[in-house]
């Protein structure tokens, strides 16, 4: 069929943009190369909106957390990604984590039900010369299309490495050593409401000697070798490989993914401490599917070679016999210098019929990618209808993220960014620090309501 808008890329951003357009009756062609004979270095399926790294959308707290606020705002705008996440949700304390297979299937089913949307399994190698287009190919854009984008922008894309954490089969974890708990019992109430037991993480404890020995194994383990053209590509701090963190100092891991605070180990209980004691360090695993059979190692993105991963991670107490459903990996991500190349409505300045959305714009994270896709969909729908479109207020999470991408960030030092309160205009100086986050979210919700109205 003839279409009003062509979307290239069926990930989080492309799927969300397609939903926003199709539910408004626009004819949409969604091109996705996976399923048509092509694959990326990180994906494993042809499913739309496949989650290739963590299964967590991070905090769902919309009163004290910027990404939780972004969840809230997207729900107010009928986000497909947030609706699918609700149906695929698995216990994760106060975080929003999903069964990745259920999640992808929910997205596909919702899009398949839209009569004006056609999903076509095809690879697009060249930027379209005409017609409204949304490029949402993500950080793993196919080489030919990436060259076409480079030619159109007149500038090289930036790049960084993104690492994937391993997934462990639940029945191979030794629960005589490990135990289940959430840090400080945070999120227990939300967990219970959705069928969890309030103890949503498996915790593998380490003594000081075990921790120091484990760090040495990480440092000594055989790593993936970079190709010459990859050698100077930086890491994104939010997905730092665990062995790179280990290189930064003896205590770095203990103040990062292996922090032990708020976790009493009941296996170490004594008459003096009946609830147990905090270990010196902890490896946490989070449920990855609804059945609870798969658990991912939180914060354990890695560039260790596969055989080394099995050897080194089996030195973790409780994982001595662990079997891995997926081992970690490393891939090179690319993104645009969006503050320079895109206008305030995500349009390529040199070719304004083309919009970009998702991680290729330099936002970071599943939710942020989907949010930018949502905004691109709304912008494009307004354009087709001949209507003026105004951005969400910068006091909202959506508005702050969009403003950062499209001009507020320093172009010379532009790097991938998660949504955070540092992107928001400051609240009144007299607001006390302990309630400042609540002030940000309360202001954002009020301003979003006014924008929607």
C-alpha positions in Angstrom: 0.0 0.0 0.0 1.0 3.6 -0.4 2.2 5.1 2.9 2.4 8.5 4.6 5.5 7.7 6.6 8.4 5.3 6.2 10.0 4.1 9.4 13.4 2.3 9.1 14.2 0.2 12.1 11.9 -1.9 14.3 13.5 -1.5 17.7 12.2 0.4 20.7 12.1 3.8 19.0 10.8 2.6 15.6 8.1 0.4 17.1 6.9 3.3 19.4 6.9 5.8 16.5 4.9 3.4 14.3 2.3 2.9 17.0 1.8 6.6 17.6 1.3 7.1 13.9 -0.8 4.1 13.0 -3.2 4.6 15.9 -3.9 8.0 14.4 -4.9 6.4 11.1 -1.7 7.2 9.2 -0.4 4.7 6.7 3.0 3.5 7.8 5.7 1.2 6.3 8.0 -0.2 9.0 11.1 -1.6 7.5 13.1 -4.0 9.7 16.1 -5.9 8.3 16.0 -8.7 10.9 13.8 -11.5 9.5 14.7 -10.6 6.0 18.0 -12.4 6.0 20.1 -9.9 7.9 21.1 -9.7 11.6 23.1 -7.4 13.8 26.1 -8.4 16.0 23.9 -8.1 19.2 20.4 -9.3 18.3 19.4 -12.9 18.6 15.9 -12.9 17.1 13.8 -11.2 14.4 11.4 -9.9 17.0 10.4 -6.3 17.0 11.7 -4.3 20.1 14.0 -7.1 21.1 15.9 -6.3 24.3 19.5 -7.1 23.6 21.2 -6.1 26.9 19.5 -5.9 30.3 15.8 -6.8 30.7 15.3 -3.8 33.0 13.7 -0.4 32.3 15.3 0.7 35.6 13.4 2.5 38.3 9.6 2.8 38.1 9.5 5.4 40.9 7.8 8.4 39.3 8.1 10.6 42.5 11.9 10.5 43.1 13.5 9.1 39.9 13.9 10.7 36.5 13.5 7.6 34.5 10.5 6.6 36.6 9.0 10.0 35.7 9.7 9.3 32.1 7.7 6.0 32.5 4.8 8.1 33.9 4.9 10.6 31.1 5.0 8.0 28.4 2.0 6.2 30.0 0.1 9.4 29.8 0.7 9.5 26.1 -0.5 5.9 25.5 3.0 4.5 24.9 3.1 1.0 23.3 6.4 0.2 24.9 5.1 1.0 28.4 1.9 -1.0 27.8 3.9 -4.0 26.6 6.2 -3.7 29.6 3.2 -3.9 32.0 2.0 -7.1 30.4 5.6 -8.7 30.4 6.6 -7.4 33.9 8.6 -9.7 36.2 9.4 -9.0 39.9 12.4 -6.6 40.3 11.7 -4.6 43.5 11.0 -1.0 42.6 12.5 -1.4 39.1 10.5 -2.2 36.0 11.9 -5.4 34.5 10.3 -7.6 31.8 10.3 -11.1 30.3 12.1 -10.1 27.1 10.3 -12.7 24.9 6.9 -11.8 26.2 7.6 -8.1 25.8 8.7 -8.4 22.1 5.7 -10.6 21.3 3.3 -8.0 22.9 4.8 -5.2 20.8 4.6 -7.3 17.6 0.9 -8.3 18.3 -0.1 -4.7 19.0 1.5 -3.4 15.7 0.1 -6.3 13.7 -3.4 -5.3 14.8 -3.0 -1.9 13.2 -4.7 -2.0 9.8 -2.8 1.0 8.4 0.7 -0.4 9.4 2.8 -2.7 7.2 5.8 -4.4 8.7 8.2 -5.3 5.9 11.3 -7.4 6.5 13.9 -5.6 4.3 17.2 -3.9 4.6 17.4 -0.2 3.5 20.8 0.8 2.3 20.3 4.4 1.3 18.5 7.3 3.0 15.3 8.0 1.0 15.6 11.1 -1.2 12.0 12.1 -0.6 9.0 11.3 1.6 8.6 11.6 5.3 11.0 9.2 7.0 12.0 8.3 10.5 15.4 6.6 10.9 15.3 4.5 14.1 18.0 1.9 13.2 19.7 2.2 16.6 23.3 2.0 17.5 23.9 -1.0 15.3 22.9 0.6 12.0 23.8 -1.5 9.0 27.1 -0.5 7.3 25.6 0.6 4.0 22.9 2.8 5.6 25.5 4.2 8.1 27.7 5.3 5.1 24.6 6.9 3.5 23.9 8.8 6.7 27.5 9.9 6.9 27.4 11.2 3.4 24.2 13.1 4.1 25.5 14.7 7.3 28.9 15.5 6.1 30.4 14.4 9.4 31.5 11.1 10.9 29.3 9.5 13.6 30.7 9.1 17.0 31.0 5.7 18.5 31.3 3.8 21.8 31.3 0.2 23.0 28.3 -1.3 24.7 28.6 -4.6 26.6 26.0 -7.3 27.4 25.6 -9.2 30.7 25.4 -13.0 31.0 22.2 -14.8 31.8 22.2 -17.8 34.2 19.8 -20.8 34.5 18.1 -20.4 37.9 18.2 -24.1 38.8 22.0 -24.1 38.5 22.5 -21.5 41.3 23.4 -22.9 44.7 20.9 -21.4 47.1 22.7 -22.9 50.0 25.2 -20.2 49.4 23.2 -17.5 47.7 20.0 -16.0 49.1 17.1 -13.9 47.9 16.6 -10.3 49.0 16.1 -6.7 47.8 18.6 -4.1 49.1 17.1 -2.5 52.2 13.9 -4.4 51.2 13.3 -1.6 48.8 10.4 -2.2 46.4 9.0 -5.1 48.5 5.5 -3.7 48.4 5.5 -3.2 44.7 6.9 -6.7 44.2 4.2 -8.3 46.3 1.5 -6.6 44.3 2.8 -8.1 41.1 3.3 -11.7 42.4 6.8 -11.5 43.7 7.7 -12.2 47.3 9.5 -8.9 48.1 12.9 -10.6 47.7 13.5 -10.0 44.0 17.3 -10.5 43.7 19.5 -13.5 44.1 22.6 -12.5 46.0 25.9 -14.2 45.9 28.1 -13.2 48.8 31.9 -12.7 48.9 34.4 -12.4 51.8 37.2 -9.9 51.4 39.6 -12.6 50.2 37.1 -14.0 47.7 36.5 -10.5 46.3 40.2 -9.7 45.9 40.8 -13.0 44.2 37.8 -12.5 41.9 39.0 -9.1 40.9 42.4 -10.6 40.0 40.7 -13.2 37.8 38.8 -10.4 36.0 42.0 -8.5 35.4 43.9 -11.6 34.2 41.1 -13.1 32.1 41.5 -13.2 28.3 39.5 -10.4 26.7 38.0 -9.8 23.3 40.6 -8.3 21.0 39.6 -5.1 19.2 40.1 -4.5 15.5 42.3 -1.7 14.5 39.4 0.6 13.6 37.9 0.0 17.1 40.9 0.6 19.2 40.1 4.2 20.2 36.4 3.8 20.7 35.3 4.9 24.2 33.0 3.0 26.5 29.7 4.5 27.7 29.8 4.7 31.5 26.3 3.2 31.9 27.5 -0.1 30.3 31.0 -0.3 31.5 32.4 -3.8 31.3 33.0 -5.3 34.7 36.6 -6.0 34.1 37.2 -2.3 33.0 35.6 -1.2 36.3 38.0 -3.6 38.1 40.9 -1.9 36.4 39.9 1.4 37.8 40.7 0.5 41.4 40.5 -2.2 44.1 37.3 -0.8 45.5 35.5 0.3 42.3 33.3 -2.8 42.0 32.4 -2.6 45.7 31.0 0.9 45.1 29.3 -0.2 41.9 27.5 -3.4 40.9 29.0 -5.4 43.8 28.1 -3.1 46.6 27.0 -5.1 49.7 25.1 -2.4 51.7 21.6 -3.2 52.8 21.9 -6.9 52.2 22.0 -9.2 55.3 23.1 -12.7 54.5 21.0 -15.1 56.5 23.5 -17.9 55.9 25.9 -15.8 58.1 23.4 -15.4 61.0 24.7 -15.6 64.6 23.0 -15.2 68.0 24.4 -11.6 68.1 23.2 -10.9 64.5 20.2 -13.1 63.9 19.4 -11.5 60.5 22.9 -12.1 59.2 25.7 -9.7 58.2 26.6 -7.8 55.1 29.1 -9.6 52.9 32.3 -7.8 51.8 30.9 -7.8 48.3 27.8 -9.2 46.5 27.0 -10.3 43.0 23.3 -9.8 42.3 21.1 -11.6 39.7 17.8 -10.3 38.5 14.9 -12.3 37.1 14.9 -12.2 33.3 11.7 -14.1 32.3 8.2 -14.6 33.7 8.9 -18.3 34.5 11.8 -17.3 36.7 14.1 -19.8 35.0 16.5 -17.2 33.7 18.4 -14.7 35.8 20.9 -12.0 34.5 24.0 -10.9 36.3 23.3 -7.2 37.2 26.0 -4.8 36.1 28.2 -7.7 34.7 28.5 -6.5 31.1 31.8 -8.0 29.9 34.3 -8.3 27.1 35.8 -11.5 28.5 36.0 -14.3 26.0 33.3 -16.8 26.4 35.4 -19.6 27.8 36.9 -17.2 30.3 33.4 -16.0 31.3 32.4 -19.5 32.3 35.7 -20.1 34.2 35.8 -16.7 36.0 32.1 -16.4 36.9 32.0 -19.9 38.3 34.5 -18.7 41.0 31.6 -16.6 42.4 30.1 -18.2 45.5 26.8 -19.8 44.6 27.7 -20.0 40.8 30.2 -22.8 41.0 28.0 -25.0 38.8 26.3 -22.2 36.9 25.0 -22.9 33.4 24.6 -19.9 31.1 21.7 -19.4 28.8 23.6 -16.4 27.2 27.2 -15.3 27.7 28.2 -11.6 27.7 29.4 -9.8 24.7 30.6 -6.5 23.3 29.5 -4.5 20.3 30.3 -1.1 18.8 27.6 1.5 18.9 27.3 4.6 16.8 25.3 7.7 17.2 24.9 11.2 15.6 26.2 14.5 17.0 22.6 15.4 17.2 22.9 18.9 18.7 24.8 19.9 15.5 22.9 17.8 12.9 19.3 17.8 14.0 16.8 20.6 14.5 14.5 20.9 17.5 12.0 18.5 15.8 14.6 15.8 15.3 14.8 16.6 11.5 18.1 16.3 9.7 19.0 19.9 8.9 20.4 19.0 5.5 17.4 16.8 4.6 14.4 17.9 6.7 12.1 15.2 5.3 14.1 12.8 7.5 13.8 12.5 11.3 16.0 10.4 13.6 14.8 8.7 16.7 16.1 6.4 19.4 19.7 5.6 20.4 21.2 6.8 17.1 20.4 10.3 18.3 22.6 9.8 21.3 20.0 9.1 24.0 20.9 6.1 26.1 18.6 3.4 27.5 15.6 1.4 26.4 13.1 3.9 27.8 14.8 7.0 26.5 15.0 5.4 23.0 11.3 4.6 23.0 10.5 8.1 24.4 12.3 9.8 21.5 10.5 7.5 19.1 7.2 8.5 20.7 8.1 12.2 20.2 9.2 11.6 16.6 5.8 9.9 16.0 3.9 12.8 17.5 5.9 15.4 15.5 5.4 13.5 12.2 1.7 13.0 12.8 1.2 16.8 13.4 3.2 17.5 10.2 1.1 15.2 8.1 -2.0 16.9 9.5 -0.6 20.3 8.7 -0.7 21.3 12.4 1.9 23.2 14.4 3.6 21.1 17.0 5.0 22.4 20.3 7.5 20.4 22.3 6.7 19.2 25.8 7.8 21.7 28.5 11.5 21.4 29.3 10.4 20.9 32.9 9.1 17.4 31.9 11.3 14.4 31.4 10.3 14.2 27.7 11.0 17.9 27.1 14.3 17.8 29.0 15.5 14.8 27.0 14.5 16.3 23.7 16.1 19.6 24.4 19.3 18.0 25.4 19.5 16.0 22.2 18.5 18.8 19.8 20.7 21.6 21.0 21.1 22.1 24.7 24.1 19.6 25.0 27.6 20.7 24.2 28.2 19.5 20.7 32.0 19.2 21.1 31.7 16.8 24.0 28.4 15.1 23.2 28.1 11.6 24.6 25.2 9.1 25.1 23.0 10.3 28.0 20.3 8.7 30.2 17.5 11.0 31.4 18.4 12.6 34.7 17.4 15.6 36.8 20.5 17.4 35.7 18.8 17.9 32.3 15.9 19.7 33.9 15.6 23.4 34.6 16.4 23.9 38.4 13.6 24.0 40.9 13.3 27.0 43.3 16.5 27.4 45.3 14.6 27.4 48.6 13.4 23.8 48.0 15.1 21.6 50.6 17.6 19.1 49.1 15.8 16.1 50.6 12.6 16.8 48.8 14.1 18.3 45.6 13.4 15.2 43.5 9.8 15.2 44.5 9.7 18.9 43.5 11.0 18.0 40.0 8.5 15.3 39.5 5.5 17.2 40.9 6.3 20.2 38.6 6.8 17.9 35.6 3.5 16.1 36.1 1.6 19.4 36.4 3.3 20.9 33.3 2.7 17.7 31.3 -1.0 17.8 32.1 -1.2 21.3 30.8 0.7 20.4 27.6 -1.6 17.4 26.9 -4.7 19.5 27.5 
